[in-house]
């Protein structure tokens, strides 16, 4: 296994972790909206979900970049 394989597989794993976090965000927000919470509680849950969502998008983007770099640099 070369360093390029490590970049590709590491990027793929990071992308999948980000995707799992995005799915968690979707489920969390859906449950919060259907729970009938008041405005303050709903806003608190949404703020947490937005923070996780931004981190998940960043992780997925960086993971995909690693995959592309690994493919371009592979001999």
Chimera marker file (.cmm) of the C-alpha trace (Angstrom):
<marker_set name="trace">
<marker id="1" x="0.000" y="0.000" z="0.000" r="1" g="1" b="0" radius="0.5"/>
<marker id="2" x="1.453" y="3.334" z="-1.046" r="1" g="1" b="0" radius="0.5"/>
<marker id="3" x="0.928" y="6.792" z="0.359" r="1" g="1" b="0" radius="0.5"/>
<marker id="4" x="-1.468" y="7.476" z="-2.512" r="1" g="1" b="0" radius="0.5"/>
<marker id="5" x="-3.620" y="4.527" z="-1.547" r="1" g="1" b="0" radius="0.5"/>
<marker id="6" x="-3.652" y="5.900" z="1.990" r="1" g="1" b="0" radius="0.5"/>
<marker id="7" x="-4.823" y="9.284" z="0.701" r="1" g="1" b="0" radius="0.5"/>
<marker id="8" x="-7.591" y="7.693" z="-1.335" r="1" g="1" b="0" radius="0.5"/>
<marker id="9" x="-8.840" y="5.369" z="1.427" r="1" g="1" b="0" radius="0.5"/>
<marker id="10" x="-8.449" y="7.976" z="4.159" r="1" g="1" b="0" radius="0.5"/>
<marker id="11" x="-10.383" y="10.477" z="2.071" r="1" g="1" b="0" radius="0.5"/>
<marker id="12" x="-13.096" y="7.927" z="1.375" r="1" g="1" b="0" radius="0.5"/>
<marker id="13" x="-13.470" y="7.156" z="5.072" r="1" g="1" b="0" radius="0.5"/>
<marker id="14" x="-13.568" y="10.866" z="5.948" r="1" g="1" b="0" radius="0.5"/>
<marker id="15" x="-16.218" y="11.415" z="3.284" r="1" g="1" b="0" radius="0.5"/>
<marker id="16" x="-18.337" y="8.561" z="4.648" r="1" g="1" b="0" radius="0.5"/>
<marker id="17" x="-18.049" y="9.943" z="8.189" r="1" g="1" b="0" radius="0.5"/>
<marker id="18" x="-19.226" y="13.329" z="6.910" r="1" g="1" b="0" radius="0.5"/>
<marker id="19" x="-22.098" y="11.689" z="5.055" r="1" g="1" b="0" radius="0.5"/>
<marker id="20" x="-23.151" y="9.808" z="8.190" r="1" g="1" b="0" radius="0.5"/>
<marker id="21" x="-23.132" y="13.087" z="10.126" r="1" g="1" b="0" radius="0.5"/>
<marker id="22" x="-25.285" y="14.717" z="7.445" r="1" g="1" b="0" radius="0.5"/>
<marker id="23" x="-27.794" y="11.885" z="7.717" r="1" g="1" b="0" radius="0.5"/>
<marker id="24" x="-27.776" y="12.335" z="11.511" r="1" g="1" b="0" radius="0.5"/>
<marker id="25" x="-28.548" y="16.040" z="11.016" r="1" g="1" b="0" radius="0.5"/>
<marker id="26" x="-31.479" y="15.270" z="8.729" r="1" g="1" b="0" radius="0.5"/>
<marker id="27" x="-32.952" y="12.777" z="11.183" r="1" g="1" b="0" radius="0.5"/>
<marker id="28" x="-32.410" y="15.067" z="14.184" r="1" g="1" b="0" radius="0.5"/>
<marker id="29" x="-34.055" y="18.080" z="12.557" r="1" g="1" b="0" radius="0.5"/>
<marker id="30" x="-36.941" y="15.979" z="11.276" r="1" g="1" b="0" radius="0.5"/>
<marker id="31" x="-37.593" y="14.568" z="14.741" r="1" g="1" b="0" radius="0.5"/>
<marker id="32" x="-37.324" y="18.016" z="16.332" r="1" g="1" b="0" radius="0.5"/>
<marker id="33" x="-39.835" y="19.510" z="13.898" r="1" g="1" b="0" radius="0.5"/>
<marker id="34" x="-42.292" y="16.666" z="14.443" r="1" g="1" b="0" radius="0.5"/>
<marker id="35" x="-41.937" y="16.773" z="18.247" r="1" g="1" b="0" radius="0.5"/>
<marker id="36" x="-44.038" y="19.930" z="18.566" r="1" g="1" b="0" radius="0.5"/>
<marker id="37" x="-41.470" y="21.809" z="20.632" r="1" g="1" b="0" radius="0.5"/>
<marker id="38" x="-41.805" y="25.462" z="21.495" r="1" g="1" b="0" radius="0.5"/>
<marker id="39" x="-39.716" y="28.021" z="19.622" r="1" g="1" b="0" radius="0.5"/>
<marker id="40" x="-36.865" y="28.231" z="22.129" r="1" g="1" b="0" radius="0.5"/>
<marker id="41" x="-36.310" y="24.481" z="22.372" r="1" g="1" b="0" radius="0.5"/>
<marker id="42" x="-36.585" y="24.026" z="18.608" r="1" g="1" b="0" radius="0.5"/>
<marker id="43" x="-34.080" y="26.832" z="18.045" r="1" g="1" b="0" radius="0.5"/>
<marker id="44" x="-31.601" y="25.217" z="20.480" r="1" g="1" b="0" radius="0.5"/>
<marker id="45" x="-31.803" y="21.853" z="18.715" r="1" g="1" b="0" radius="0.5"/>
<marker id="46" x="-31.493" y="23.490" z="15.309" r="1" g="1" b="0" radius="0.5"/>
<marker id="47" x="-28.386" y="25.448" z="16.360" r="1" g="1" b="0" radius="0.5"/>
<marker id="48" x="-26.665" y="22.234" z="17.397" r="1" g="1" b="0" radius="0.5"/>
<marker id="49" x="-27.706" y="20.526" z="14.183" r="1" g="1" b="0" radius="0.5"/>
<marker id="50" x="-26.447" y="23.442" z="12.083" r="1" g="1" b="0" radius="0.5"/>
<marker id="51" x="-23.044" y="23.289" z="13.785" r="1" g="1" b="0" radius="0.5"/>
<marker id="52" x="-22.775" y="19.546" z="13.159" r="1" g="1" b="0" radius="0.5"/>
<marker id="53" x="-24.021" y="20.066" z="9.608" r="1" g="1" b="0" radius="0.5"/>
<marker id="54" x="-21.274" y="22.590" z="8.826" r="1" g="1" b="0" radius="0.5"/>
<marker id="55" x="-18.606" y="20.291" z="10.283" r="1" g="1" b="0" radius="0.5"/>
<marker id="56" x="-20.004" y="17.358" z="8.279" r="1" g="1" b="0" radius="0.5"/>
<marker id="57" x="-19.924" y="19.348" z="5.058" r="1" g="1" b="0" radius="0.5"/>
<marker id="58" x="-16.341" y="20.383" z="5.749" r="1" g="1" b="0" radius="0.5"/>
<marker id="59" x="-15.299" y="16.804" z="6.494" r="1" g="1" b="0" radius="0.5"/>
<marker id="60" x="-16.960" y="15.507" z="3.342" r="1" g="1" b="0" radius="0.5"/>
<marker id="61" x="-15.345" y="18.211" z="1.226" r="1" g="1" b="0" radius="0.5"/>
<marker id="62" x="-11.879" y="17.591" z="2.641" r="1" g="1" b="0" radius="0.5"/>
<marker id="63" x="-12.342" y="13.847" z="2.211" r="1" g="1" b="0" radius="0.5"/>
<marker id="64" x="-13.303" y="14.236" z="-1.425" r="1" g="1" b="0" radius="0.5"/>
<marker id="65" x="-10.314" y="16.529" z="-1.977" r="1" g="1" b="0" radius="0.5"/>
<marker id="66" x="-8.020" y="13.881" z="-0.518" r="1" g="1" b="0" radius="0.5"/>
<marker id="67" x="-9.475" y="11.273" z="-2.841" r="1" g="1" b="0" radius="0.5"/>
<marker id="68" x="-8.955" y="13.494" z="-5.886" r="1" g="1" b="0" radius="0.5"/>
<marker id="69" x="-5.393" y="14.391" z="-4.863" r="1" g="1" b="0" radius="0.5"/>
<marker id="70" x="-4.593" y="10.730" z="-4.264" r="1" g="1" b="0" radius="0.5"/>
<marker id="71" x="-5.922" y="9.798" z="-7.701" r="1" g="1" b="0" radius="0.5"/>
<marker id="72" x="-4.044" y="12.589" z="-9.462" r="1" g="1" b="0" radius="0.5"/>
<marker id="73" x="-0.744" y="11.853" z="-7.730" r="1" g="1" b="0" radius="0.5"/>
<marker id="74" x="-0.902" y="8.059" z="-8.087" r="1" g="1" b="0" radius="0.5"/>
<marker id="75" x="1.631" y="6.770" z="-10.599" r="1" g="1" b="0" radius="0.5"/>
<link id1="1" id2="2" r="1" g="1" b="0" radius="0.2"/>
<link id1="2" id2="3" r="1" g="1" b="0" radius="0.2"/>
<link id1="3" id2="4" r="1" g="1" b="0" radius="0.2"/>
<link id1="4" id2="5" r="1" g="1" b="0" radius="0.2"/>
<link id1="5" id2="6" r="1" g="1" b="0" radius="0.2"/>
<link id1="6" id2="7" r="1" g="1" b="0" radius="0.2"/>
<link id1="7" id2="8" r="1" g="1" b="0" radius="0.2"/>
<link id1="8" id2="9" r="1" g="1" b="0" radius="0.2"/>
<link id1="9" id2="10" r="1" g="1" b="0" radius="0.2"/>
<link id1="10" id2="11" r="1" g="1" b="0" radius="0.2"/>
<link id1="11" id2="12" r="1" g="1" b="0" radius="0.2"/>
<link id1="12" id2="13" r="1" g="1" b="0" radius="0.2"/>
<link id1="13" id2="14" r="1" g="1" b="0" radius="0.2"/>
<link id1="14" id2="15" r="1" g="1" b="0" radius="0.2"/>
<link id1="15" id2="16" r="1" g="1" b="0" radius="0.2"/>
<link id1="16" id2="17" r="1" g="1" b="0" radius="0.2"/>
<link id1="17" id2="18" r="1" g="1" b="0" radius="0.2"/>
<link id1="18" id2="19" r="1" g="1" b="0" radius="0.2"/>
<link id1="19" id2="20" r="1" g="1" b="0" radius="0.2"/>
<link id1="20" id2="21" r="1" g="1" b="0" radius="0.2"/>
<link id1="21" id2="22" r="1" g="1" b="0" radius="0.2"/>
<link id1="22" id2="23" r="1" g="1" b="0" radius="0.2"/>
<link id1="23" id2="24" r="1" g="1" b="0" radius="0.2"/>
<link id1="24" id2="25" r="1" g="1" b="0" radius="0.2"/>
<link id1="25" id2="26" r="1" g="1" b="0" radius="0.2"/>
<link id1="26" id2="27" r="1" g="1" b="0" radius="0.2"/>
<link id1="27" id2="28" r="1" g="1" b="0" radius="0.2"/>
<link id1="28" id2="29" r="1" g="1" b="0" radius="0.2"/>
<link id1="29" id2="30" r="1" g="1" b="0" radius="0.2"/>
<link id1="30" id2="31" r="1" g="1" b="0" radius="0.2"/>
<link id1="31" id2="32" r="1" g="1" b="0" radius="0.2"/>
<link id1="32" id2="33" r="1" g="1" b="0" radius="0.2"/>
<link id1="33" id2="34" r="1" g="1" b="0" radius="0.2"/>
<link id1="34" id2="35" r="1" g="1" b="0" radius="0.2"/>
<link id1="35" id2="36" r="1" g="1" b="0" radius="0.2"/>
<link id1="36" id2="37" r="1" g="1" b="0" radius="0.2"/>
<link id1="37" id2="38" r="1" g="1" b="0" radius="0.2"/>
<link id1="38" id2="39" r="1" g="1" b="0" radius="0.2"/>
<link id1="39" id2="40" r="1" g="1" b="0" radius="0.2"/>
<link id1="40" id2="41" r="1" g="1" b="0" radius="0.2"/>
<link id1="41" id2="42" r="1" g="1" b="0" radius="0.2"/>
<link id1="42" id2="43" r="1" g="1" b="0" radius="0.2"/>
<link id1="43" id2="44" r="1" g="1" b="0" radius="0.2"/>
<link id1="44" id2="45" r="1" g="1" b="0" radius="0.2"/>
<link id1="45" id2="46" r="1" g="1" b="0" radius="0.2"/>
<link id1="46" id2="47" r="1" g="1" b="0" radius="0.2"/>
<link id1="47" id2="48" r="1" g="1" b="0" radius="0.2"/>
<link id1="48" id2="49" r="1" g="1" b="0" radius="0.2"/>
<link id1="49" id2="50" r="1" g="1" b="0" radius="0.2"/>
<link id1="50" id2="51" r="1" g="1" b="0" radius="0.2"/>
<link id1="51" id2="52" r="1" g="1" b="0" radius="0.2"/>
<link id1="52" id2="53" r="1" g="1" b="0" radius="0.2"/>
<link id1="53" id2="54" r="1" g="1" b="0" radius="0.2"/>
<link id1="54" id2="55" r="1" g="1" b="0" radius="0.2"/>
<link id1="55" id2="56" r="1" g="1" b="0" radius="0.2"/>
<link id1="56" id2="57" r="1" g="1" b="0" radius="0.2"/>
<link id1="57" id2="58" r="1" g="1" b="0" radius="0.2"/>
<link id1="58" id2="59" r="1" g="1" b="0" radius="0.2"/>
<link id1="59" id2="60" r="1" g="1" b="0" radius="0.2"/>
<link id1="60" id2="61" r="1" g="1" b="0" radius="0.2"/>
<link id1="61" id2="62" r="1" g="1" b="0" radius="0.2"/>
<link id1="62" id2="63" r="1" g="1" b="0" radius="0.2"/>
<link id1="63" id2="64" r="1" g="1" b="0" radius="0.2"/>
<link id1="64" id2="65" r="1" g="1" b="0" radius="0.2"/>
<link id1="65" id2="66" r="1" g="1" b="0" radius="0.2"/>
<link id1="66" id2="67" r="1" g="1" b="0" radius="0.2"/>
<link id1="67" id2="68" r="1" g="1" b="0" radius="0.2"/>
<link id1="68" id2="69" r="1" g="1" b="0" radius="0.2"/>
<link id1="69" id2="70" r="1" g="1" b="0" radius="0.2"/>
<link id1="70" id2="71" r="1" g="1" b="0" radius="0.2"/>
<link id1="71" id2="72" r="1" g="1" b="0" radius="0.2"/>
<link id1="72" id2="73" r="1" g="1" b="0" radius="0.2"/>
<link id1="73" id2="74" r="1" g="1" b="0" radius="0.2"/>
<link id1="74" id2="75" r="1" g="1" b="0" radius="0.2"/>
</marker_set>
